[in-house]
């Protein structure tokens, strides 16, 4: 955090965004999606796993794109956001490709 944002976090209000218990819960859920996907990728069957990856990638991409329009976007936040958006778009691409290959395998079988 830069010092101006850190001061705002300590007050519980960052550029008009209230940092309360509900906000922290939703932020925590968003942060747990990639962690949960590691476990789920080992537990789920291939088709369900592919769908979960597409949905998780979509959720994370939309949220990161949305956050770019909240408050003042700093250069470092833009840098990290672009990396995360690129990565989650690639996860969606791979998931869709995986689903298509499963579908073509079923048709050919």
C-alpha positions in Angstrom: 0.0 0.0 0.0 1.1 3.5 -0.6 0.9 5.8 2.4 -2.2 7.8 1.3 -4.2 4.6 0.8 -2.9 3.1 4.1 -4.2 6.1 6.0 -7.6 5.7 4.4 -7.7 1.9 5.2 -7.0 2.7 8.8 -10.1 4.9 8.9 -12.2 2.2 7.2 -13.1 4.3 4.2 -11.0 4.2 1.0 -12.0 6.8 -1.6 -15.6 6.5 -0.5 -15.6 2.7 -0.3 -16.5 1.5 3.2 -14.3 -1.3 4.4 -16.6 -3.1 6.8 -17.1 -6.8 7.7 -19.3 -7.6 4.7 -16.7 -6.0 2.3 -13.9 -8.0 3.9 -16.0 -11.2 3.7 -16.6 -10.7 -0.1 -13.0 -9.8 -0.7 -11.9 -13.0 1.2 -14.3 -15.1 -0.9 -12.8 -13.7 -4.1 -9.3 -14.3 -2.8 -10.2 -17.9 -2.0 -11.4 -18.8 -5.5 -8.0 -19.5 -6.9 -7.0 -21.4 -3.8 -10.2 -23.5 -3.9 -9.6 -24.2 -7.6 -6.3 -25.9 -6.8 -8.1 -28.4 -4.6 -11.1 -28.7 -6.8 -8.9 -29.4 -9.9 -7.7 -32.6 -8.1 -11.1 -33.7 -6.8 -13.6 -33.0 -9.7 -14.2 -35.0 -12.8 -12.8 -33.5 -16.0 -16.0 -31.9 -17.4 -17.0 -30.3 -14.1 -13.5 -29.2 -13.5 -13.4 -27.5 -16.9 -16.7 -25.7 -16.2 -15.5 -24.6 -12.7 -12.3 -23.2 -14.3 -14.3 -21.2 -16.9 -16.7 -19.8 -14.3 -13.9 -19.0 -11.8 -11.9 -17.3 -14.5 -14.9 -15.3 -15.6 -15.7 -14.2 -12.1 -12.2 -13.1 -11.4 -11.8 -11.4 -14.8 -15.0 -9.4 -14.4 -14.2 -8.3 -10.8 -10.7 -7.2 -11.8 -12.0 -5.2 -14.7 -14.6 -3.6 -12.5 -12.0 -2.6 -9.9 -10.1 -0.6 -12.5 -13.0 1.9 -12.5 -13.2 2.4 -8.8 -11.3 5.3 -7.3 -8.0 6.4 -8.8 -6.1 3.6 -10.6 -2.4 3.7 -9.7 0.3 2.5 -12.1 1.2 -0.4 -9.9 -2.4 -1.5 -9.5 -2.9 -1.3 -13.3 0.2 -3.4 -13.8 -1.0 -6.2 -11.4 -4.6 -6.0 -12.7 -3.4 -6.5 -16.3 -1.4 -9.5 -15.3 -4.4 -11.0 -13.4 -6.9 -10.2 -16.2 -4.6 -11.8 -18.8 -4.1 -14.9 -16.7 -7.8 -15.4 -16.0 -8.7 -14.8 -19.6 -6.2 -17.5 -20.5 -7.7 -19.9 -17.9 -11.1 -19.3 -19.6 -9.6 -20.0 -23.0 -8.0 -23.2 -21.9 -11.2 -24.3 -20.1 -13.4 -23.7 -23.2 -10.8 -25.5 -25.4 -10.8 -28.4 -22.9 -14.6 -28.6 -23.0 -14.6 -28.5 -26.9 -12.0 -31.3 -27.0 -14.2 -33.4 -24.6 -17.2 -32.8 -26.8 -15.4 -33.8 -30.0 -14.0 -36.9 -28.3 -17.6 -37.9 -27.3 -18.9 -37.4 -30.8 -16.1 -39.5 -32.3 -16.5 -42.3 -29.8 
